[in-house]
Amino acid sequence: MESLKVSDYMNPRPVTFTRDMTVALAVERLLQAHQTGGPVINEHRKLVGFLSEQDCLTKMLESSYYREQVARVAEIMRTEVLSIKPYMSIIELAQQMLHEKPKVYPVVDDDGYLLGSITRSQVLHAMDIQLHAGYKRAG
């Protein structure tokens, strides 16, 4: 299989959040983007956390119970984030995904600035394209 790079298949404009954004607004963004989660960035686009549907669901349940919606992303985001580099191979990422839980990985440069994100679906798509290209060459 040819060398497939994350940068060739990543989403360069993923849904993003800020620490001070309300959870309600973050949920709206997730729903509009049809994504399961996204990176939390600072004002310089540096990765500072990750927010998932699961994180929001927990807080939304609490909010509906207590009738308050003033929670901020900073209160529920994960600060330990598995991010990857754009030059990582898709095959290497697929192997990592077998052992790691995230469905979405932020893609950052060597200084931690967000470049995009990549999902399991995008990795499967990249591998599927490669396999089909290999069948055409072999046939």
Buried (B, 14 or more C-beta within 10 A) or exposed (E): EEEBBBBEBBBEEBBBBBBEBEBBBBBEBBEEBEBBBBBBBBEEBBBBBBBBBEBBEEBBEBBEEEEEBEBBBBEBBBEEBBBBBBEBBBBEBBEBBEEEEBBBBBBBBEEBEBBBBBBBEBBBEBBEBBEEEEEEEEE
